[in-house]
């Protein structure tokens, strides 16, 4: 009779433990999914901001390339490439 009572106590404790673990795992998954959603929303906002900044940078680049002072210090790349090719031909 004593072994049946010990078995009942074991099964009761293991049942309670299983239920508690299931609840804890469910709570953990809930917060994990919530954090994943937040990260997704943050990444979407960052992508939108990167697109806006990309457009701003391209516009700034165009404006700088049209600036006379900027062209004085940094000549257009075409002229540099052509002068490099001429130097290579002279060296050969």
N, C-alpha and C positions, 0 to 999 in steps of 0.2 A: 504494500500500500504506500509505503514511503517513496518508492521509486516512481510511482505514478504521480505523486504530489510534486516530486522534484522535476519530473518531465513537464508537468503543467506550468510550474514556475518558469522553467527554461523557455517554453513556447510563448508564454505571456511576455517575458522580457524581450525575446527575439522579435515578437510581433510589434511591440512598442518601439523598439529600436528601428525596425524596418520602416514603420510609419514616420518616425521622426526624421530618418535619413531621406525618405521620399519628399517630405515637406521642405527640408533644408536644400535639397537638390533643386526642387521646383523654384524656391525663392532665389537661389543662385542663378538658375537659368533665366528667370524673369529679369534680374538686374543685368545679366550678360547681354540679353537681347536688347534691353533698353539702352545700354552703353553702345552696342553695335549700331543702333539706329541713330544715336547722337553722333557717332563718328561718321556715319554716312551723310547726315545733314551737314556736318562741318566740312566734309570733303566736297560736297556739292557747292557750298558757298565759296570755298577756296577756288574751285574750278571756275566759277563765274567771275570771281575777282581776278584770276589770272587772265581770263579772256579780255576783261576790261583793261587790265594793265598792258596786255600785249598790244591792243589797239592803240593805247596811249603812247607806248614806246615806238610803234611804227610811225605814228603821226609826228612824234618828236624827232625821229630820225629824218623824216622827210623835211621837216622845217630846218633842221640843222644842216642838211645837205644843201639847202637853198641859201643858207647864210654865207655871205661873202667872207666874213672873218674866219668862220669855221673852215671854209675851203682853202683859205690862205695857209692855215696850219696843217690841215689834213686834205691833201689833194684827192680828187676822186680815184677810186681803185682802178678804173680803166687806164688812166694815164700811168699809174704805177706798173700795171701789168705790161703795158706796151713798152715802157722804158726798160723793164726787166728783160723782155724778149730781145730788145735791141742790144742790150749789154751782153746777153748770151750769144747773140750772133757775132758780135764784135770779138768776143773771147774765142770763139771757134775759128 
